[in-house]
């Protein structure tokens, strides 16, 4: 599950949107006294009334003062001002100010409606002040919790409660919600003050707003508090909460699913009780709710249900959860997509479910989410795809959807997501080792649908085992398909880019399983004279004229190293008996480098003259020197010199250089298309790249074919 799931499971602060309305206090109201003075004045008025006692206080004035203090507190920027004015100490006693102790019982009974109005405003003030976490303990320490709990106990149950009483209940529950928000100590204090049983009872209120407020408080109290969870369950909340899931009232089923979610979070025994009490189907029903928050909570809850027992993964799917979850994957709301992917990821750990998710259309949106730029979306989708890749029946579908390439190309944020994708790709590779599955995939490679064909052949280039490469790319002509994609002048830029990457991968695989030593170090000369005899007249028996300068040499070294020199000195050429032989087409420094290689067997070929040395080595049939030159030229390739060097490799039969040109072209697709097309991957650039690869394609195919044939022959022996 993503890192944000704990946040989804928290109890929410009560913003009191249904009762707030526009504030009567505005900073720009110049006719009113400054807010600090006003808060102090209102606080003093409340304190004076408290000293007078309930029988003598002006109840209407008291209500107005409490209401005005609440209006001030609506502005979160003024909360600190209100607290500093002493509002907490003046407000908490109002929770029980107009009640008297009964003679025959210990309940607190309300006196007048004015008293209820004051209680309502007092609850409202405390709930607003508690929105700021730093004031929560001050409010609780002032004795607010017993007063709030007594209000809940006094009015419960009422069927239906009077409107004013209902407002008191709602605001008391909301105040508890805000006091306990992200505050583990106060959550426990609410329980010790007896606040949970009346809240559970209020879930059955006929006033939907009261039931919703009670559920909101329970939701907060249950978050990461095992003792509270257990008491909520033991008080019998589950049957009512489960019925609330079926409510048409959006607010009711949203709070109910939130409470259940917090109850089951990290509590396996409660999860089983919730399922045993019949929560599964109504939770699945909420996936189609008009409330996105309820949908999100339901999806998260189903993901948790899927871990209750092994068979619950199948039960959830059998009861119709997959189609609405897949619809949620395409929702505009990112949180909905995240939770849907989370739930599907858990369900996809069951092999039967894996096939069903793909058949219901879940594959494409999950792949899309891996390519999103949100870490949690990426990770949940990647985990779901990891599960889907476990089923052999899904492999062909994943490949047809381009899943293999898109997973490998996705720009993943978290390391955990990267690891998950790597495991998924490895799973695809392992599944393709089976001959039956490979044949199914090969069938798709020759589909009449070009996109399917393209995705299949590019995926196989990346995923296929070495032992299957000859079958796929030679016998079944996969190499021809792949090359045709790269050399298509009118190809889509993305398609050509992907095919180019796949072809590069195939070239690397072929080279790794059947390496060709294109650049061997020249063999030690049969006649080794050493560097000291290079251009040394001592014992020299032939002189060359290079750029008008004499170059002294020794026939025996030349005869032993080169067939061209052997023919020159042993054949019927005029050079046979000549003491001075002109070399008209080679520069002196180039000739010196060539002779150094002949005399010593080694030579450092400088890149600025590597082309000329290659020409000379080809002329005098010095294969070892040619290989050194090919390596030097290949190491200095640029996108501007590429085509010229390819022509050079063809002209002078330099296969190592030609191979390096091909590798360089495939590795630098983006640069080449940008340079040739003006902008990256434009169609003009695509055509230019296709032209370059088209010229190289015959040699490329021949080279790969030879390597794979060599590997196959080695396997048979």
DRENBAPA-451092 format. One line per field, with one value per residue (C-alpha): residue in three letters; residue number from 1; x, y, z. Coordinates in steps of 0.2 Angstrom, whole numbers. Each point is the difference from the previous one (the first is absolute). Layout:
<recs>
type	[ALA|...]
seq	[NUM|...]
X	[X|...]
Y	[Y|...]
Z	[Z|...]
</recs>
This chain:
<recs>
type	[UNK|UNK|UNK|UNK|UNK|UNK|UNK|UNK|UNK|UNK|UNK|UNK|UNK|UNK|UNK|UNK|UNK|UNK|UNK|UNK|UNK|UNK|UNK|UNK|UNK|UNK|UNK|UNK|UNK|UNK|UNK|UNK|UNK|UNK|UNK|UNK|UNK|UNK|UNK|UNK|UNK|UNK|UNK|UNK|UNK|UNK|UNK|UNK|UNK|UNK|UNK|UNK|UNK|UNK|UNK|UNK|UNK|UNK|UNK|UNK|UNK|UNK|UNK|UNK|UNK|UNK|UNK|UNK|UNK|UNK|UNK|UNK|UNK|UNK|UNK|UNK|UNK|UNK|UNK|UNK|UNK|UNK|UNK|UNK|UNK|UNK|UNK|UNK|UNK|UNK|UNK|UNK|UNK|UNK|UNK|UNK|UNK|UNK|UNK|UNK|UNK|UNK|UNK|UNK|UNK|UNK|UNK|UNK|UNK|UNK|UNK|UNK|UNK|UNK|UNK|UNK|UNK|UNK|UNK|UNK|UNK|UNK|UNK|UNK|UNK|UNK|UNK|UNK|UNK|UNK|UNK|UNK|UNK|UNK|UNK|UNK|UNK|UNK|UNK|UNK|UNK|UNK|UNK|UNK|UNK|UNK|UNK|UNK|UNK|UNK|UNK|UNK|UNK|UNK|UNK|UNK|UNK|UNK|UNK|UNK|UNK|UNK|UNK|UNK|UNK|UNK|UNK|UNK|UNK|UNK|UNK|UNK|UNK|UNK|UNK|UNK|UNK|UNK|UNK|UNK|UNK|UNK|UNK|UNK|UNK|UNK|UNK|UNK|UNK|UNK|UNK|UNK|UNK|UNK|UNK|UNK|UNK|UNK|UNK|UNK|UNK|UNK|UNK|UNK|UNK|UNK|UNK|UNK|UNK|UNK|UNK|UNK|UNK|UNK|UNK|UNK|UNK|UNK|UNK|UNK|UNK|UNK|UNK|UNK|UNK|UNK|UNK|UNK|UNK|UNK|UNK|UNK|UNK|UNK|UNK|UNK|UNK|UNK|UNK|UNK|UNK|UNK|UNK|UNK|UNK|UNK|UNK|UNK|UNK|UNK|UNK|UNK|UNK|UNK|UNK|UNK|UNK|UNK|UNK|UNK|UNK|UNK|UNK|UNK|UNK|UNK|UNK|UNK|UNK|UNK|UNK|UNK|UNK|UNK|UNK|UNK|UNK|UNK|UNK|UNK|UNK|UNK|UNK|UNK|UNK|UNK|UNK|UNK|UNK|UNK|UNK|UNK|UNK|UNK|UNK|UNK|UNK|UNK|UNK|UNK|UNK|UNK|UNK|UNK|UNK|UNK|UNK|UNK|UNK|UNK|UNK|UNK|UNK|UNK|UNK|UNK|UNK|UNK|UNK|UNK|UNK|UNK|UNK|UNK|UNK|UNK|UNK|UNK|UNK|UNK|UNK|UNK|UNK|UNK|UNK|UNK|UNK|UNK|UNK|UNK|UNK|UNK|UNK|UNK|UNK|UNK|UNK|UNK|UNK|UNK|UNK|UNK|UNK|UNK|UNK|UNK|UNK|UNK|UNK|UNK|UNK|UNK|UNK|UNK|UNK|UNK|UNK|UNK|UNK|UNK|UNK|UNK|UNK|UNK|UNK|UNK|UNK|UNK|UNK|UNK|UNK|UNK|UNK|UNK|UNK|UNK|UNK|UNK|UNK|UNK|UNK|UNK|UNK|UNK|UNK|UNK|UNK|UNK|UNK|UNK|UNK|UNK|UNK|UNK|UNK|UNK|UNK|UNK|UNK|UNK|UNK|UNK|UNK|UNK|UNK|UNK|UNK|UNK|UNK|UNK|UNK|UNK|UNK|UNK|UNK|UNK|UNK|UNK|UNK|UNK|UNK|UNK|UNK|UNK|UNK|UNK|UNK|UNK|UNK|UNK|UNK|UNK|UNK|UNK|UNK|UNK|UNK|UNK|UNK|UNK|UNK|UNK|UNK|UNK|UNK|UNK|UNK|UNK|UNK|UNK|UNK|UNK|UNK|UNK|UNK|UNK|UNK|UNK|UNK|UNK|UNK|UNK|UNK|UNK|UNK|UNK|UNK|UNK|UNK|UNK|UNK|UNK|UNK|UNK|UNK|UNK|UNK|UNK|UNK|UNK|UNK|UNK|UNK|UNK|UNK|UNK|UNK|UNK|UNK|UNK|UNK|UNK|UNK|UNK|UNK|UNK|UNK|UNK|UNK|UNK|UNK|UNK|UNK|UNK|UNK|UNK|UNK|UNK|UNK|UNK|UNK|UNK|UNK|UNK|UNK|UNK|UNK|UNK|UNK|UNK|UNK|UNK|UNK|UNK|UNK|UNK|UNK|UNK|UNK|UNK|UNK|UNK|UNK|UNK|UNK|UNK|UNK|UNK|UNK|UNK|UNK|UNK|UNK|UNK|UNK|UNK|UNK|UNK|UNK|UNK|UNK|UNK|UNK|UNK|UNK|UNK|UNK|UNK|UNK|UNK|UNK|UNK|UNK|UNK|UNK|UNK|UNK|UNK|UNK|UNK|UNK|UNK|UNK|UNK|UNK|UNK|UNK|UNK|UNK|UNK|UNK|UNK|UNK|UNK|UNK|UNK|UNK|UNK|UNK|UNK|UNK|UNK|UNK|UNK|UNK|UNK|UNK|UNK|UNK|UNK|UNK|UNK|UNK|UNK|UNK|UNK|UNK|UNK|UNK|UNK|UNK|UNK|UNK|UNK|UNK|UNK|UNK|UNK|UNK|UNK|UNK|UNK|UNK|UNK|UNK|UNK|UNK|UNK|UNK|UNK|UNK|UNK|UNK|UNK|UNK|UNK|UNK|UNK|UNK|UNK|UNK|UNK|UNK|UNK|UNK|UNK|UNK|UNK|UNK|UNK|UNK|UNK|UNK|UNK|UNK|UNK|UNK|UNK|UNK|UNK|UNK|UNK|UNK|UNK|UNK|UNK|UNK|UNK|UNK|UNK|UNK|UNK|UNK|UNK|UNK|UNK|UNK|UNK|UNK|UNK|UNK|UNK|UNK|UNK|UNK|UNK|UNK|UNK|UNK|UNK|UNK|UNK|UNK|UNK|UNK|UNK|UNK|UNK|UNK|UNK|UNK|UNK|UNK|UNK|UNK|UNK|UNK]
seq	[1|2|3|4|5|6|7|8|9|10|11|12|13|14|15|16|17|18|19|20|21|22|23|24|25|26|27|28|29|30|31|32|33|34|35|36|37|38|39|40|41|42|43|44|45|46|47|48|49|50|51|52|53|54|55|56|57|58|59|60|61|62|63|64|65|66|67|68|69|70|71|72|73|74|75|76|77|78|79|80|81|82|83|84|85|86|87|88|89|90|91|92|93|94|95|96|97|98|99|100|101|102|103|104|105|106|107|108|109|110|111|112|113|114|115|116|117|118|119|120|121|122|123|124|125|126|127|128|129|130|131|132|133|134|135|136|137|138|139|140|141|142|143|144|145|146|147|148|149|150|151|152|153|154|155|156|157|158|159|160|161|162|163|164|165|166|167|168|169|170|171|172|173|174|175|176|177|178|179|180|181|182|183|184|185|186|187|188|189|190|191|192|193|194|195|196|197|198|199|200|201|202|203|204|205|206|207|208|209|210|211|212|213|214|215|216|217|218|219|220|221|222|223|224|225|226|227|228|229|230|231|232|233|234|235|236|237|238|239|240|241|242|243|244|245|246|247|248|249|250|251|252|253|254|255|256|257|258|259|260|261|262|263|264|265|266|267|268|269|270|271|272|273|274|275|276|277|278|279|280|281|282|283|284|285|286|287|288|289|290|291|292|293|294|295|296|297|298|299|300|301|302|303|304|305|306|307|308|309|310|311|312|313|314|315|316|317|318|319|320|321|322|323|324|325|326|327|328|329|330|331|332|333|334|335|336|337|338|339|340|341|342|343|344|345|346|347|348|349|350|351|352|353|354|355|356|357|358|359|360|361|362|363|364|365|366|367|368|369|370|371|372|373|374|375|376|377|378|379|380|381|382|383|384|385|386|387|388|389|390|391|392|393|394|395|396|397|398|399|400|401|402|403|404|405|406|407|408|409|410|411|412|413|414|415|416|417|418|419|420|421|422|423|424|425|426|427|428|429|430|431|432|433|434|435|436|437|438|439|440|441|442|443|444|445|446|447|448|449|450|451|452|453|454|455|456|457|458|459|460|461|462|463|464|465|466|467|468|469|470|471|472|473|474|475|476|477|478|479|480|481|482|483|484|485|486|487|488|489|490|491|492|493|494|495|496|497|498|499|500|501|502|503|504|505|506|507|508|509|510|511|512|513|514|515|516|517|518|519|520|521|522|523|524|525|526|527|528|529|530|531|532|533|534|535|536|537|538|539|540|541|542|543|544|545|546|547|548|549|550|551|552|553|554|555|556|557|558|559|560|561|562|563|564|565|566|567|568|569|570|571|572|573|574|575|576|577|578|579|580|581|582|583|584|585|586|587|588|589|590|591|592|593|594|595|596|597|598|599|600|601|602|603|604|605|606|607|608|609|610|611|612|613|614|615|616|617|618|619|620|621|622|623|624|625|626|627|628|629|630|631|632|633|634|635|636|637|638|639|640|641|642|643|644|645|646|647|648|649|650|651|652|653|654|655|656|657|658|659|660|661|662|663|664|665|666|667|668|669|670|671|672|673|674|675|676|677|678|679|680|681|682|683|684|685|686|687|688|689|690|691|692|693|694|695|696|697|698|699|700|701|702|703|704|705|706|707|708|709|710|711|712|713|714|715|716|717]
X	[0|6|7|-15|-12|2|-5|-16|-4|1|-15|-4|-2|-17|-1|-18|-4|-19|0|14|-7|8|8|-7|17|11|16|-4|-16|6|-16|4|14|16|-2|11|-10|-16|5|5|-16|-10|10|-3|-18|0|10|-12|-15|9|2|-18|-6|-13|-15|5|10|-8|-2|-3|15|11|-6|5|17|3|-6|11|15|-4|-1|18|6|-5|14|15|12|-9|0|16|-7|-16|9|12|-15|-5|-14|4|-2|-16|-8|3|-11|-15|-1|-9|-5|-19|-1|-4|3|-16|-6|-4|14|17|-5|2|-17|-1|-11|-4|2|11|11|1|4|15|6|-1|11|12|3|2|13|10|-1|7|14|5|3|17|9|10|-16|-7|8|-4|-19|1|9|-13|-13|-8|-1|-12|-11|-1|-3|-13|-9|1|-7|-14|-8|3|-11|-13|-12|0|9|-6|9|10|4|6|11|8|4|7|12|5|5|9|9|6|5|11|7|6|6|18|1|2|0|-17|-7|3|-7|-16|-1|4|-14|-12|-2|-1|-16|-11|8|-4|-18|-2|4|-18|-7|-14|8|13|11|1|5|12|8|1|8|13|5|2|10|13|0|3|15|15|-7|-3|-9|-12|-3|-3|-13|-9|-2|-5|-13|-9|5|3|-18|-6|16|-3|-18|6|10|-16|-7|-5|7|18|6|-6|8|16|2|-5|13|13|-4|1|16|8|-6|7|17|14|-13|-3|-12|-12|2|-7|-14|-5|0|-10|-13|-3|10|7|-14|-5|18|0|-16|9|12|-14|-5|-2|12|18|6|-11|6|18|-3|-9|14|13|-11|-2|19|1|-14|10|13|-12|0|6|-17|-6|10|-11|-16|3|1|-14|-11|3|14|11|-10|-3|18|6|-12|8|17|-5|-8|7|2|18|-5|-13|12|13|-12|-8|18|4|-16|4|18|-6|-13|13|9|-13|4|-19|-2|15|-8|-17|8|8|-16|-10|11|11|17|1|-5|13|14|-5|1|18|4|-8|10|-7|11|-15|-9|15|3|-17|-2|17|-5|-16|9|13|-15|-8|17|-1|-13|6|-17|4|17|-5|-13|14|11|-14|-3|18|2|17|7|-10|5|19|-2|-10|8|-3|3|1|13|-13|-10|16|3|-18|1|16|-8|-14|11|10|-17|-4|17|-2|-18|6|12|-14|-2|-19|0|14|-10|-16|11|8|-17|-4|17|-8|-17|-9|-1|16|1|-2|14|11|-3|3|17|7|-5|8|16|1|-8|5|13|16|-5|-16|8|3|-17|-8|10|7|-11|-16|7|-1|16|-8|-15|11|11|-15|-7|17|2|-18|1|-17|0|-7|14|-4|-2|17|8|-6|5|17|2|-6|12|15|-5|0|17|7|-8|7|17|0|-5|11|14|10|17|0|15|14|18|11|10|18|9|9|15|2|13|-6|-3|19|0|-14|7|17|13|9|-2|-13|-3|-14|-4|-17|-3|-14|-4|17|8|10|-7|12|-7|4|-8|0|-11|-12|-1|-5|-14|-9|-6|1|18|3|-7|9|17|-3|-10|4|-3|13|2|8|17|-2|11|-12|-19|-11|-16|-10|-17|5|6|17|-8|-13|14|11|-15|-3|18|1|-14|9|16|-7|-18|-7|-5|-10|-11|-4|-18|5|9|-10|-9|16|9|-16|2|18|-3|-13|11|15|-12|5|-16|6|4|-17|-9|10|-6|-18|0|8|-12|-15|5|0|-17|-11|-18|8|14|-12|-5|17|8|-13|5|18|-4|-8|14|14|-9|1|-14|5|-2|-17|-6|5|-9|-16|2|3|-15|-12|7|-2|-17|-6|15|0|-19|1|15|-8|-18|3|-10|2|-9|-9|-6|14|13|-9|2|19|3|-9|11|16|-6|-6|18|6|-14|7|17|-9|-12|14|10|-14|-4|18|1|-16|4|17|-9|-12|14|10|-16|-2|17]
Y	[0|17|12|11|-13|4|18|-7|-9|14|8|16|17|6|16|2|6|-3|13|12|12|17|7|16|5|8|8|15|4|17|3|-15|0|-10|-18|-3|13|-8|-17|6|9|-16|-10|12|-1|-19|0|13|-11|-16|10|5|-18|-8|7|19|1|8|-15|9|11|-15|-9|16|1|-19|2|15|-9|-14|12|7|-18|-4|10|-12|15|6|-16|4|17|-8|-13|14|10|-15|-7|-18|3|10|-13|-17|3|5|-18|-4|17|-1|-18|-6|-16|-11|-7|-18|-3|7|7|18|7|15|15|12|2|15|-12|-12|15|5|-18|-1|16|-6|-17|10|12|-15|-9|15|3|-18|1|6|-15|11|4|-18|-4|17|-3|-18|5|13|-14|1|-19|-4|14|-6|-18|5|9|-15|-11|12|1|-18|-8|11|-5|12|13|18|11|10|-16|-7|15|-2|-19|4|14|-10|-15|12|8|-18|-3|15|-2|-18|4|-7|0|-18|6|9|-15|-11|14|0|-19|2|13|-12|9|-15|-9|16|3|-18|2|16|-10|-5|17|4|17|-4|15|-7|-17|7|11|-15|-11|14|0|-19|1|11|-9|-17|6|-9|-3|-19|3|12|-12|-15|10|7|-18|-7|14|-7|13|-12|-5|18|6|-14|6|18|-6|-3|17|12|14|3|7|-15|-13|10|1|-18|-7|11|-6|-18|3|7|-15|-13|9|-11|-10|-17|-6|15|-2|-18|6|14|-13|-13|14|2|15|-6|2|18|5|-6|9|17|-2|7|14|18|5|-2|0|-15|-9|3|-6|-15|-5|2|-11|-13|-1|-3|-13|-9|-4|-7|-18|-8|-3|18|6|-12|5|18|-2|-13|14|12|11|0|10|15|0|0|15|9|-3|13|12|18|0|-6|-7|-11|-7|-3|-10|-10|-5|-5|-11|-8|-3|-10|-9|-4|-11|-14|-9|-1|18|5|-6|8|17|-1|-6|14|13|4|-2|16|12|-8|2|18|3|-7|14|13|13|-4|-12|-8|-3|-8|-12|-6|-3|-8|-12|-5|-3|-11|-11|0|-6|-16|-8|-7|4|18|1|1|14|10|-1|5|15|5|-3|-7|15|13|-8|1|18|7|14|-7|10|-12|-13|-12|3|-3|-17|-5|4|-10|-15|2|0|-15|-9|3|-7|-15|-4|2|-15|-12|-6|1|18|5|-8|10|16|-4|-2|18|6|-4|8|10|14|10|7|-18|-6|15|-2|-19|1|14|-9|-16|9|5|-15|-16|-12|-2|-18|7|14|-10|-7|17|11|-11|-14|10|15|11|9|5|8|9|7|5|10|9|4|5|18|4|-8|8|8|-10|-16|2|5|-15|-12|8|-3|-18|-3|7|-13|-14|5|0|-17|-7|7|-7|-18|-1|13|5|6|15|8|-12|6|-3|-16|1|1|-16|10|12|14|12|19|4|-6|10|12|-6|-1|-14|-16|8|-8|11|18|8|18|8|18|2|-7|-16|-14|-14|-18|-18|-12|-15|9|6|-17|-8|12|4|-10|16|3|-19|2|16|-8|-18|3|7|18|14|3|-18|6|19|7|15|-1|16|0|13|-1|-1|14|-2|-1|-12|-11|1|-6|-15|-5|2|-13|-12|1|-1|-7|14|18|14|7|18|4|15|-12|-16|1|1|-14|-11|4|-4|-16|-6|4|-11|-13|3|-7|3|18|2|-6|13|13|-5|1|17|7|-9|8|18|-2|15|2|11|-13|-15|-2|4|-13|-13|3|-2|-17|-6|6|-7|-16|5|-10|5|19|-4|-9|15|12|-10|-1|19|4|-11|8|18|-1|16|10|-5|3|17|5|-6|5|17|-5|-16|-15|10|-10|8|-7|-17|-1|5|-13|-13|5|-3|-17|-5|1|-10|-13|-14|0|1|-15|-10|3|-4|-16|-6|3|-9|-14|-2|-1|-13|-10|1|-5|-16|-5]
Z	[0|-4|13|0|6|18|-4|-8|16|12|8|-8|9|0|-10|4|-17|2|15|-3|-13|-3|15|8|6|-14|3|-11|11|7|10|11|13|-4|1|15|10|-6|5|17|2|-5|12|15|-4|1|16|8|-5|8|16|1|-2|-11|9|-1|-17|-15|-10|-17|3|4|-16|-10|8|-3|-18|-3|7|-12|-15|5|1|-17|-7|3|0|16|9|10|4|7|10|8|5|12|-11|5|18|-3|-12|8|15|-12|-5|16|6|-2|7|18|8|1|16|-5|-13|-5|-17|-5|-5|-11|6|-14|-19|4|10|-15|-12|12|0|-18|-2|13|-9|-16|8|7|-16|-10|12|0|-19|5|8|12|9|2|17|7|-4|7|16|3|2|-17|-3|15|-5|-18|4|12|-14|-11|15|4|-17|-5|-6|-7|-14|-8|10|0|-12|13|10|-17|-3|18|-3|-17|6|15|-11|-12|15|5|-17|-1|17|-4|-17|-1|19|7|18|-2|-9|15|11|-9|3|18|2|-7|-17|-11|5|-3|-17|-5|6|-10|-16|1|1|-12|-3|-14|5|18|-6|-12|13|12|-14|-3|18|0|-16|9|16|-9|-10|7|17|4|16|-8|-14|11|10|-15|-6|17|2|-16|-13|-14|-5|0|-10|-13|-2|-2|-15|-9|3|-14|11|-7|16|10|-11|-1|18|3|-12|8|17|-6|-9|15|11|-12|-3|7|10|-7|13|-3|-19|2|11|-13|-14|11|3|-19|-4|-17|-12|6|-1|-18|-3|5|-14|-11|12|-6|14|-6|18|4|-15|5|17|-6|-12|14|11|-13|-2|19|-1|-13|13|13|-7|-16|-7|3|-16|-10|10|-3|-19|-1|8|-14|7|-16|-13|11|6|-18|-3|14|-8|-13|12|-1|19|4|17|-8|-12|13|12|-15|-5|18|1|-17|5|15|-10|-13|12|-4|-17|-5|4|-11|-16|5|2|-17|-8|8|-8|15|-9|-10|14|12|-13|-2|18|1|-12|11|9|17|11|9|-16|-8|14|2|-18|-1|14|-9|-17|10|5|-17|-8|11|-11|-16|-8|2|-8|-18|5|10|-16|-12|11|-1|19|-1|-9|10|17|-5|-7|15|10|17|15|15|1|6|-16|-10|9|-3|-19|-1|8|-12|-15|7|2|-18|-5|10|-7|-18|3|-1|-18|-1|6|-12|-14|5|0|-16|-8|5|-8|-17|4|-14|13|-3|18|8|-12|5|18|0|-10|10|17|-6|-4|18|9|-10|6|-9|-5|-9|-10|-15|-1|3|-11|-13|-3|4|-9|15|-5|-16|8|13|-14|-10|14|2|-18|-3|-7|5|17|16|10|16|-10|-8|16|9|-15|0|19|-3|-14|10|14|-13|-7|18|4|-16|4|18|-5|-15|2|-15|3|-12|7|4|4|-15|1|4|-16|-6|-2|14|-3|13|0|-1|-18|-6|-14|5|-14|9|-10|-10|-17|-7|0|-2|-6|10|-3|-7|15|2|11|4|1|1|-12|11|13|-14|-8|16|4|-16|-15|-10|4|-3|-17|-3|3|-5|-16|-16|5|-4|19|2|-5|3|14|1|-1|-1|11|-8|10|18|11|9|18|-6|-8|16|11|-12|0|19|1|-12|10|18|-2|10|-5|8|-14|3|-4|-12|-12|4|-17|-10|10|-4|-18|0|11|-13|-15|8|8|18|8|18|-3|-9|16|10|-12|0|19|0|-13|9|17|-8|-10|0|-7|-14|-5|2|-18|-7|12|-6|-18|5|9|-16|-12|10|6|18|9|18|-5|-9|16|11|-12|2|19|0|-11|11|16|-7|-7|9|-5|-18|-2|8|-11|-16|4|8|16|9|-7|-14|-15|-10|12|0|-19|1|13|-10|-15|10|8|-17|-7|15|1|-11|9|17|-4|-7|16|12|-10|0|19|4|-12|9|17|-6|-7|16|10|-11|3]
</recs>
